[in-house]
Amino acid sequence: MSVAFLVTSLVVVVTPGTGVLYTLATALGRGYRASVVAAFGCTLGIVPHMAAAMIGLAAILNASAVAFQTIKYLGVAYLLYLAWSTLREHGGLSVSDEAEARPAARVIMTAVLINILNPKLTLFFFAFLPQFVSAHDQDPLATMLDLSTVFMAMTLVVFVAYGLVASSVRRQVLSRPSVMTWMRRTFAGAFVALAARLALAQR
């Protein structure tokens, strides 16, 4: 496993995106434990993309404009829904006492959907991973699985770290309603910005 792969993967994982944003929002709204669940869900959402890349479905997605556009706009719609939910205080930044009891399955489902409805992640696996698989490799699928596993582990660790940092300042944030209002608007705006960026994405 090359250093180039590890460094590049770390840069990709650390760079803020929808998964990071949702994990941060969950940490601030529901605390560290919920953010770990969100981080796990975001990591779990990588599996379908990894599987698609390994069995060649990514090639179909890359070749079919209709398939790409369909998944892309589903992702855009879902991000806009998250922005709307956040502003209504029933989404990622809900801070009521009942928010702590939100089922882990629902947090995981939201996190998984965030990553599933992102065709760029599939294309990332399809275009990025093969660069680190030798043409002379006797078992290229096994190599891709190993690289994907490392990428997922890195994602989980980094996202959990993001959640830890965010949850450490959670009480200070919750004690200031004006700050929470600003944070909700910021996260909602960020979801909208990510939706706009995804809408403009090309294959």
N, C-alpha and C positions, 0 to 999 in steps of 0.2 A: 504494500500500500504506500503510495507516494506522498511525500510531504506536500506536493502541489495540490493533490486531492484534498488533503486535510485542511490546508489553508483556505483554498477556494470554498470548500463546503462551510467552513466556519464563517467566512465573510457573508455567504448567502444566508446562513441561519441567523446570524446576529443582526443583519439588516432588517429594520422594522418593516413588517408587512401585516397582512390581516391576522395571522396567527398570533404574532407578538401583541398586536393591538387588543385582540380579544382576551389574551392572557392578562395583560395589564389591567384592562377594564374589570375583569373578574376578580383580580387581586384587590383592587381598590374597593369594589362594591361588595365583595363577599369574603375576603380574607385569603390567607395563604393556602389553606387546604383546598379551597375551591379553585384557586389558581393552578395548583398541582393537577387537579382533575382536568382543567381546561388545557394545560400543557400536554397531558396524556392524550386528550381527545385530538388536539392538533397533530400530534405525532401519529396517532392512529389513522388520521385522515390522509397520511402520506402513502399508506399501504396500497390503496386502489391505483394510485398513479404509478407506484413501483411495479405493481403487477401488470398494469397496462403496458409499461415500457418493456418488461421482460417477455411478454407474450406477443408483442408486436402491435397492440391496439393503438399505441401512440403513433405509429406510422399511418394508420387509418385516419386518426384525428388530424395529423399534420397534412394529409392529402385532401381531406374533405373539408371544404370551406363551410358547408352547412353544419357539420358536426361541431366544428370549432366555434362557429358563431352561436350555435344553440347553447353549448355549455358556457360560453363566455357571458352571454346575456342572462342566463340563469344565475351566474355568479354576481353579476352587476345588480340584479333584482334583489338577491339575498343581502348584499352589502347595504343597499338602500333600506331594506327592511330593518337591518340591525341599527342603522342610523336613526330611523324613525322610532324604533323601540327604545333606544338609549335616551332620546329626547323625552319620551313619555315616562321615563324612570321605571320601565318594566324590563329593560334590557340589561346590558353588561354592567351598568352603573347603578342599579337599584340598591338602595342603602337601608331599606327597612329591615327590621328584625327578622321578618319572614324570609328575606333574601338568603339568610344563612341556611335555611332548611330546603332550599331549592334542590330537587333531586339531582344527584351526580349524573344520572343517565341523560338528563336534559342538557346539562352543561357539556357533556361529552358529545352528544348528538349535534349541538350547535357548532362545537369546535370541529367535528369531523366534516360537517357540511361546508364550513368555511373553506377547508382545504380541498374537498372533493370538487366544489364548484369553482375551480381555478384551473383552467386548461393549461396555463403557463407552467404549472408545476409538473404536469405530465410531460410537456415538451422539454422541460428542464431535465427530467430523468432520461428522456429519450436522446437528447443531444449532448448532455453533460457526462453521464456515466460511461457511455461507450468509449470516450476519449481515454479512459484509464483501464480499458480492457484490451489486452494484447491480441493481435490477430492470430497469434500462435498459441493462445491460451487453450488448453485441452478442454476446459469446462467454463466457457464464458458466462453462462447463466449463474453458476455458483459464484463467480467473481463479482458479477453485478449484484447478487444477493448480499454478499459480504460488504460491498461498498455501500449499498442501500441501508443495511443494518447500522453501519457506522454513522451514516448521515442522520438516520432516525434517532440514534442514541444521542448524537450531538444536539439535535433539535430539542429533545426532551430536557437535557441538562441545561441548555441555554434558556429555554422558556421557563423552566422552574426557577432559574436564577432571576429572570425578569420578574416573576411573580413574587419572589422573596423580597426583592428590593422595593417593589410597589407596595406590598403588604406591610412593610416596615414603617411606612409613612401613612398608612391607612387611617390610624386614629387621629393624627393631626389634620388630615384632609376631612374626615367625617365631622370633626368638631367645628368646621367652618362651612356652613351651608352655601355661602357665596362661592367658595372654592369648588364645592361639589357641583354647583350649577355650571361654573366655568369648565370643569373637567368633563361634564356630560356633553356640553356643547363642543368642546375640543374633540372628544372621541367621535361624536356624531359627524363632525366636519371631516375628521380623518377617514371615517368609513365612506363618506361621500366622495372624498378625493381619491381613495383607492378604487371605488366603483368607476369613477371617471377614467382613471388610468387603465383599468381593465377594459373598459368600453373602447378605448382607443388602441388597445393592443392588437398587433398583427401577428400572423403566424410566422 
